[in-house]
Amino acid sequence: MEIIDNPIDARRWMAAPSRSQRVALVPTMGALHDGHLSLVRRAASIADRVVVSIFVNPTQFAPHEDLARYPRPFEADVAMLRDSGVAMVYHPGVESMYPNGFSTYVEPPSVATVLEGTIRPGHFRGVCTVVLKLFVAVPAQIAVFGQKDFQQSAVIGAMVRDLDLAIEMDVAATVRDADGLAMSSRNRYLSADERIAALSISRSLFATRASWQDGQRDAEVLGSQMIDIMRRGGIDNIDYAVVVDAQTLVPCPAADRPCVALIAARLGTTRLIDNVLLPV
């Protein structure tokens, strides 16, 4: 496994004749867990070689967010990836991604203007910019993302379509702990009591999915149900709990279109997101 820290060498690696096979890129910010490794396994199942990027992107964090304390266990991450058969790790420094004088950013698509886009202004501009730069440095045929960051995948998918990028998007299912909590690098911040409370997030989503399967289509009713379950579970700081169209993220659930239930909530200083698909 090779570790490359700059875009020029990354493109050279990709251009080598021996690397002419189908390559899948798994973009990450490190602090890897089994959810990330499931994306690596998914990538390996649909491509000949897997590249994983590790870069904590400063442009997607607001000044008050947790950039400084975001975990960066790079050596442990590398060990996990080496054991997983990854061919190359792309680990650029901030100075490689945003050199002195950098001033070009990607304007995100309309699906970025709601939910996370409202609560975290500028977040998706940073996400789109860094992902496009990763796609240029590592011009893979496939990019694998996780469903847990549902809106992020929707935003990047729209960017790929709108800009005619020559890469295929693959979104893998959310990986959960045995108790239902979606795996996240931020789970390590939770106290024992907060982790117990966090289980009400997945419980509320699963209850909403059951109500949907029973025929409930009123978005306000479903949203209120999720909020009630979380509050009874000990979560009071809820950014949103909504049912929306799975492509546009507009709150207009209909029987003939796939929808998604999305939650963002805070436990102490830790913010968690999760979702479940609500199929036709």
CORUR-V948014 format. One record per pair of residues at least 6 apart in sequence whose C-alpha atoms are under 7 Angstrom apart, sorted by the first residue. I is the first residue (numbers start at 1). J is the second residue. D is the distance in whole Angstrom. If there is no record, write none. Layout:
i=[I	I]
j=[J	J]
d=[D	D]
This chain:
i=[1	1	1	1	2	2	2	3	3	3	3	4	4	4	4	5	5	5	5	6	6	7	10	10	11	11	14	21	22	22	22	22	23	23	23	23	23	23	23	24	24	24	24	24	24	24	24	24	24	25	25	25	25	25	25	25	26	26	26	26	26	26	26	26	27	27	27	28	28	28	29	29	29	30	30	30	30	30	31	31	31	31	31	32	32	35	35	39	39	39	39	43	43	44	49	50	50	50	51	51	51	51	52	52	52	53	53	53	54	54	55	55	58	59	60	60	60	60	60	61	61	105	105	106	106	106	107	108	108	108	109	109	109	111	111	111	112	112	117	117	128	140	141	141	142	142	142	142	143	143	143	143	144	144	144	145	145	145	145	146	146	146	146	147	147	147	147	148	148	148	154	157	174	175	175	176	176	177	180	180	181	181	182	186	189	190	194	197	197	197	200	200	200	201	204	204	204	205	205	205	205	208	208	209	212	217	217	219	219	219	219	222	223	223	223	226	227	235	237	237	238	238	238	239	239	240	240	241	241	241	242	242	242	243	243	243	243	243	243	244	244	244	244	244	244	244	245	245	245	245	245	245	246	246	246	253	255	256	257	258	258	258	259	259	259	260	260	260	260	261	261	261	262	262	262	263	263	263	264	264	264	265	265	265	266]
j=[82	86	87	88	87	88	89	88	89	90	91	10	89	90	91	90	91	92	93	92	96	137	137	138	137	138	138	48	47	48	49	141	47	48	49	50	140	141	142	43	47	49	50	51	140	141	142	143	144	50	51	52	140	142	143	144	39	40	51	52	53	143	144	145	52	53	54	53	54	55	54	55	56	54	55	72	74	77	71	72	73	77	185	77	185	175	183	144	145	146	172	50	144	50	87	86	87	88	86	87	88	89	88	89	90	89	90	91	90	91	91	92	67	126	122	123	124	126	127	67	123	125	129	125	128	129	125	124	125	128	155	158	159	155	248	249	124	155	123	124	156	167	167	168	167	168	169	170	167	168	169	170	169	170	171	153	170	171	172	171	172	173	174	171	172	173	174	174	274	275	247	169	182	182	183	182	183	183	199	202	199	202	274	270	270	270	267	233	234	235	229	230	233	230	226	229	230	226	261	275	276	222	226	278	278	253	254	242	243	251	253	243	241	242	243	241	241	267	265	266	264	265	266	264	265	263	264	262	263	264	261	262	263	251	253	259	260	261	262	250	251	252	253	259	260	261	251	252	253	258	259	260	258	259	260	259	280	280	280	278	279	280	277	278	279	275	276	277	278	275	276	277	274	275	276	273	274	275	272	273	274	271	272	273	272]
d=[6	6	5	5	6	5	6	6	5	6	7	6	6	5	6	6	5	4	7	5	6	5	6	6	5	6	7	6	5	5	7	6	5	6	5	6	5	6	7	6	6	6	5	6	6	6	5	6	7	6	5	6	6	6	5	6	7	7	6	5	6	6	5	7	6	5	7	6	5	7	5	5	5	5	7	6	7	7	6	6	6	7	6	6	7	5	6	7	7	7	7	6	6	6	6	5	6	7	6	6	5	6	7	5	6	6	4	6	6	5	6	7	7	5	7	4	7	4	6	6	6	7	5	6	6	5	6	6	6	6	6	6	6	6	6	7	6	6	7	7	7	7	5	6	5	5	6	7	7	6	5	6	6	5	6	7	6	5	6	5	5	6	6	6	6	5	5	5	6	6	7	7	7	6	6	4	5	6	7	6	6	6	7	7	7	7	6	5	5	6	6	5	5	6	5	6	7	7	7	7	6	6	7	6	7	6	7	7	5	7	7	7	5	5	7	6	6	7	6	5	6	4	6	5	5	6	5	6	4	7	6	5	7	6	7	7	6	4	6	5	4	6	6	6	6	7	6	6	6	6	4	6	6	4	5	6	6	6	6	6	5	5	6	5	6	7	6	4	5	5	5	6	6	4	7	6	5	6	6	4	7	6	6	7	6]
